[in-house]
């Protein structure tokens, strides 16, 4: 039986389906999709936000009438609720536990022999879970699954990966590409890489371009008050990236040095996890640059903020900065697009694809002077008013519809074999 999630019924609240022309996807004929958490320790917040936004996109289309979603755990739930922010949009969590005790294990063995059930398929089906995304929670799930392959950074930027790590990604991706019934990629750029690297599995590829779906909390905090809370009093820019080597913070920091030397007053507010997957040398180098050039007033490393605070700063910023050298599909650009914020982004293939004709200024990935000029121009322009919640939701409509429909298409393809 389908449940009605009243707190997030966007269709009734904002006339969403009529606004974007999205069809209703169907009745309760589709089995439940088991979602497996990607980030249980807050070290890859982008992976967590990816799943949350995807869930909200599906819910906006009323696709949960036919695509029921539930978070699935193997053995025991995670130490913290990785789906807390979208809990009201999901069915009750499912914990898959193989039976304990000799008698129960013998009975299960006999049933599986009779039904010729593979792997743990009997355990998942007993919980009405028939397909998994974005990874399986156990070695042999015995039911179809859709694998999310974020990007091929280890191929494009091999200098950031040692031999062991490159071998891990190659083995991990190959294993799941071969075993999965469908593979979701976030961009045409990644899909092209996929077809080159896995030509025998090209038919499995499905592009699902996620977008940021706001919650009511996005408008609850005043941007000026949040900025003051973090000691920001001047006009400011927001750079919301995890402190990983490919994120290219140093480009903006050098641009900030040039702007400071021109006599401009501003702040660059850096939000995002300071955990370095490849060590802390990247963050240490950045802190060293700030200290060497006495940029403490202009550059503030705030770390991972509460989501409501990060969004409030984004709404009040002169522009959102995304200088990354490589992305699968940038969450902060999607946040900015949803909020109607100005965007300065590096000219890399994914950003070109992501921004399209929707606005945003693309800048060289290595030219700090060009960034300094563009940021200086933003300071001279009048600030643009933040979009209201209703304006955001209407503008978001077509992107959310495309995301939900392409995701449902990938799930159906996996189920159809």
C-alpha positions in Angstrom: 0.0 0.0 0.0 1.4 3.4 -0.9 1.7 6.0 1.9 0.9 9.6 1.5 3.8 11.8 2.7 1.8 14.9 3.5 4.8 17.1 4.7 6.4 17.0 1.3 3.4 16.9 -1.1 4.8 19.5 -3.5 2.1 18.9 -6.0 -0.7 20.0 -3.7 1.3 22.8 -2.1 2.7 24.5 -5.2 0.8 23.0 -8.2 4.1 21.6 -9.3 2.9 19.0 -11.7 0.9 21.5 -13.6 3.8 24.0 -13.6 6.3 21.7 -15.2 4.0 19.4 -17.1 5.3 16.3 -15.3 3.1 13.2 -15.8 2.1 11.1 -12.8 4.3 8.0 -13.0 1.7 5.4 -12.1 0.2 3.2 -9.5 1.6 1.1 -6.7 2.9 -1.6 -9.1 6.6 -1.0 -8.6 8.5 -2.9 -5.9 10.4 -1.0 -3.2 13.8 0.4 -4.0 16.3 -0.3 -1.2 18.6 2.7 -0.7 22.1 2.0 0.8 23.8 4.9 2.7 27.0 6.2 1.1 28.2 8.4 3.9 27.7 7.1 7.4 30.7 9.0 9.0 30.3 12.5 7.5 33.5 12.2 5.5 31.8 12.4 2.1 29.0 14.8 2.6 28.5 15.1 -1.2 27.5 11.5 -1.4 24.9 12.0 1.4 23.4 15.1 -0.3 23.3 13.3 -3.6 21.0 10.6 -2.2 18.9 13.1 -0.3 18.3 15.3 -3.3 17.5 12.3 -5.5 14.9 11.2 -2.9 13.3 14.6 -2.9 13.2 14.8 -6.7 11.4 11.5 -6.9 9.0 12.6 -4.2 8.2 15.9 -5.9 6.9 13.9 -8.9 4.7 11.8 -6.7 6.8 9.0 -8.1 6.6 7.4 -4.7 3.1 6.4 -5.7 4.8 3.8 -7.9 8.5 3.9 -6.7 8.6 3.2 -3.0 11.9 4.0 -1.3 13.3 2.5 1.9 16.8 2.7 3.4 18.3 -0.8 3.8 21.0 -1.9 6.3 22.9 -5.2 6.4 23.1 -6.8 9.9 22.5 -3.6 11.9 21.7 0.1 11.2 24.4 2.6 11.0 25.7 4.5 14.1 23.9 7.6 13.0 20.9 8.1 10.7 22.3 9.0 7.4 18.8 9.6 6.1 17.6 11.8 9.0 16.9 14.8 6.8 14.6 12.9 4.5 13.3 10.4 7.0 9.6 11.4 6.4 10.0 10.6 2.7 11.0 7.0 3.2 9.3 3.8 4.4 10.4 2.4 7.8 14.1 1.4 7.7 14.8 -2.2 6.8 17.6 -4.2 8.5 18.5 -7.5 6.7 19.7 -10.1 9.1 20.6 -13.7 8.1 18.9 -16.1 10.6 20.9 -17.2 13.6 20.8 -20.7 15.1 21.3 -24.0 13.5 17.6 -24.8 13.0 16.7 -21.5 11.3 19.7 -21.6 9.1 18.8 -25.2 8.1 15.2 -24.2 7.2 16.5 -21.3 5.2 18.9 -23.5 3.3 16.1 -25.9 2.5 13.8 -23.2 1.2 16.6 -21.7 -0.9 17.3 -25.1 -2.5 13.7 -25.6 -3.3 13.1 -22.1 -4.7 16.6 -21.9 -6.3 17.2 -18.5 -4.7 20.6 -16.9 -5.2 22.6 -15.1 -2.6 20.5 -13.1 -0.1 17.6 -12.6 -2.4 15.2 -14.4 -0.1 16.0 -12.1 2.8 15.5 -8.9 0.7 12.2 -10.2 -0.9 10.9 -11.1 2.5 11.2 -7.4 3.3 9.5 -6.4 0.0 12.8 -5.1 -1.4 13.3 -6.0 -5.0 16.0 -3.7 -6.3 18.9 -1.8 -4.7 20.7 1.6 -5.2 23.4 2.9 -5.4 25.5 -0.1 -4.1 24.6 -3.4 -2.6 24.9 -3.7 1.2 26.3 -7.2 1.1 28.5 -9.3 -1.2 25.8 -11.2 -3.0 22.4 -9.6 -2.7 20.6 -12.0 -5.0 18.3 -9.2 -6.4 18.9 -6.6 -9.1 20.8 -3.5 -8.2 21.6 -0.2 -9.9 25.2 1.0 -9.3 26.0 4.7 -9.1 29.4 5.4 -10.7 30.2 9.0 -9.6 33.1 9.8 -12.0 36.4 8.7 -13.5 38.6 11.1 -11.6 41.2 8.4 -11.1 41.7 8.2 -14.9 41.6 12.0 -15.6 43.8 12.9 -12.7 46.0 9.9 -12.0 48.6 12.1 -10.2 46.2 12.4 -7.3 46.0 8.6 -6.8 48.8 6.2 -5.9 49.1 2.9 -7.5 47.1 1.1 -4.8 44.3 3.6 -4.9 44.0 3.5 -8.7 43.9 -0.3 -8.6 41.2 -0.1 -6.0 38.9 2.1 -8.1 39.5 0.1 -11.2 38.7 -3.1 -9.4 35.7 -1.7 -7.5 34.1 -0.1 -10.5 34.7 -3.1 -12.8 33.3 -5.5 -10.2 30.0 -3.5 -9.9 29.7 -2.6 -13.6 29.8 -6.2 -14.4 27.5 -7.3 -11.7 24.9 -4.5 -11.7 21.8 -4.6 -13.8 22.1 -0.9 -14.6 24.6 1.9 -14.0 23.7 5.5 -13.2 26.1 8.3 -14.2 25.6 11.9 -13.3 26.6 13.5 -16.6 27.1 13.0 -20.3 30.8 13.5 -19.7 30.9 10.6 -17.3 28.7 8.5 -19.6 31.2 9.1 -22.4 34.0 7.9 -20.2 31.9 4.9 -19.2 31.3 3.9 -22.8 35.0 4.2 -23.6 36.1 2.2 -20.6 33.3 -0.4 -20.5 32.2 -0.8 -24.1 30.7 -4.2 -23.5 28.4 -2.7 -20.8 27.4 0.5 -22.6 23.7 -0.5 -22.7 23.7 -0.4 -18.9 24.4 3.3 -18.8 21.7 5.8 -17.6 22.3 9.5 -17.1 20.6 10.9 -14.0 21.4 14.5 -13.4 20.5 15.3 -9.8 19.5 18.7 -8.7 19.2 20.4 -5.3 15.7 20.3 -3.8 15.3 22.8 -1.0 13.5 22.2 2.3 11.6 24.8 4.3 14.7 25.2 6.5 16.4 26.8 3.6 14.5 30.0 4.3 14.3 29.9 8.0 17.7 31.7 8.7 18.5 35.3 7.9 21.6 35.5 5.7 23.0 38.7 7.4 22.6 37.3 10.9 24.3 34.0 9.9 27.2 35.9 8.3 27.6 38.0 11.4 27.5 34.8 13.5 30.6 33.6 11.6 32.3 37.0 11.8 31.6 38.1 8.3 30.8 41.8 8.0 31.9 42.7 4.4 30.4 41.6 1.1 31.4 38.0 0.7 31.7 35.0 -1.7 31.0 31.4 -0.8 33.2 28.5 -1.8 31.6 25.3 -0.6 33.9 22.4 -1.4 35.5 19.7 0.6 39.2 20.3 1.1 40.5 17.8 -1.4 43.4 18.5 -3.8 41.3 18.7 -7.0 39.0 21.3 -5.6 41.5 24.0 -6.5 41.0 26.4 -3.6 44.4 27.9 -4.2 43.2 29.6 -7.4 40.6 31.6 -5.5 43.0 32.3 -2.7 45.5 33.8 -5.1 42.7 35.8 -6.7 41.8 37.1 -3.2 45.4 38.2 -2.7 45.3 40.2 -5.9 41.9 41.8 -5.0 43.2 42.7 -1.5 46.2 44.4 -3.1 43.8 46.4 -5.2 42.3 47.8 -2.0 39.0 45.9 -2.1 37.2 44.8 1.0 35.5 41.4 0.9 35.5 37.9 2.4 35.7 34.5 0.9 33.8 32.1 3.2 35.0 28.5 2.7 32.6 25.9 3.9 33.0 22.1 3.6 34.6 19.2 5.3 38.3 19.7 6.2 38.8 15.9 6.1 41.4 15.0 3.4 41.0 11.7 1.7 44.6 11.9 0.6 46.0 13.4 3.8 46.0 16.9 5.3 48.9 18.4 3.3 46.5 20.2 1.0 44.7 22.1 3.8 48.1 22.8 5.5 49.4 24.4 2.2 46.3 26.5 2.0 46.6 27.7 5.6 50.3 28.4 4.9 49.3 30.6 1.9 46.8 32.5 4.0 49.4 33.1 6.8 52.2 34.1 4.4 50.1 36.7 2.6 48.2 37.9 5.8 44.9 37.0 4.2 43.1 36.1 7.5 40.6 39.0 7.1 39.7 38.0 3.5 39.6 34.2 3.7 37.7 32.4 6.3 37.9 28.6 6.5 34.7 27.7 8.3 34.6 24.0 7.9 31.5 21.8 7.6 28.6 23.9 8.7 25.0 23.0 9.6 23.2 22.8 6.2 20.8 25.6 7.1 23.8 27.9 7.9 25.6 27.0 4.7 22.5 27.7 2.6 21.8 31.0 4.4 25.4 32.1 3.5 24.9 31.0 -0.1 21.7 33.0 -0.3 23.4 36.2 0.9 26.7 35.8 -1.1 27.7 38.1 -4.0 28.5 34.9 -5.9 29.1 31.2 -5.4 32.6 30.1 -6.4 33.3 26.7 -7.9 37.0 26.5 -9.0 37.3 22.7 -9.1 39.6 21.0 -11.6 37.3 18.0 -11.8 33.7 17.2 -10.8 31.2 14.4 -11.3 28.3 16.8 -10.9 28.7 19.8 -8.6 26.4 20.0 -5.6 27.2 23.6 -4.9 26.4 24.6 -8.4 23.0 22.8 -8.1 22.4 24.6 -4.8 23.2 28.0 -6.5 21.0 27.2 -9.5 18.1 26.4 -7.3 18.6 29.6 -5.2 19.1 31.8 -8.3 22.5 32.8 -7.1 25.3 34.1 -9.3 27.9 31.5 -10.1 31.6 31.7 -11.1 32.9 28.3 -12.1 35.9 26.7 -13.7 35.6 25.9 -17.4 35.7 22.1 -17.2 33.4 19.8 -19.3 31.0 19.0 -16.5 30.5 22.6 -15.5 29.9 23.5 -19.2 27.3 20.7 -19.3 25.8 21.6 -15.9 25.4 25.3 -16.4 24.3 25.1 -20.1 22.3 28.2 -20.9 21.1 28.7 -17.3 23.7 31.4 -16.5 26.9 31.4 -14.6 30.3 32.6 -15.7 32.9 30.0 -16.7 36.5 31.0 -16.0 39.9 29.4 -16.7 41.0 26.8 -14.3 44.5 28.2 -13.8 44.1 32.0 -14.3 43.8 33.7 -10.9 43.8 37.1 -12.5 40.7 36.3 -14.5 39.0 35.2 -11.3 40.1 38.3 -9.5 38.7 40.5 -12.3 35.4 38.6 -12.3 35.0 38.7 -8.5 35.9 42.4 -8.4 33.2 43.0 -11.0 30.7 41.1 -8.8 31.5 43.5 -5.9 30.7 46.5 -8.1 27.3 45.1 -9.2 24.2 45.4 -7.2 23.4 42.4 -5.1 20.5 40.3 -6.5 17.6 39.5 -4.2 17.3 35.9 -3.2 14.4 33.9 -4.7 11.4 33.1 -2.5 10.6 29.5 -1.8 7.7 29.5 -4.3 9.9 31.0 -7.0 12.6 28.4 -6.4 10.2 25.5 -6.6 8.6 26.7 -9.9 12.0 27.3 -11.5 13.2 23.9 -10.2 10.3 22.0 -11.7 11.7 20.8 -15.1 15.1 19.8 -13.6 13.5 17.8 -10.8 11.1 16.2 -13.2 13.9 15.1 -15.5 16.0 13.8 -12.6 13.1 11.7 -11.2 12.0 10.3 -14.5 15.5 9.2 -15.5 16.1 7.6 -12.1 12.8 5.7 -12.4 13.9 4.6 -15.9 17.1 3.2 -14.6 15.3 1.3 -11.8 12.8 -0.1 -14.3 15.6 -1.2 -16.7 17.3 -3.1 -13.8 14.0 -4.8 -12.9 13.4 -5.7 -16.6 16.8 -7.3 -16.8 
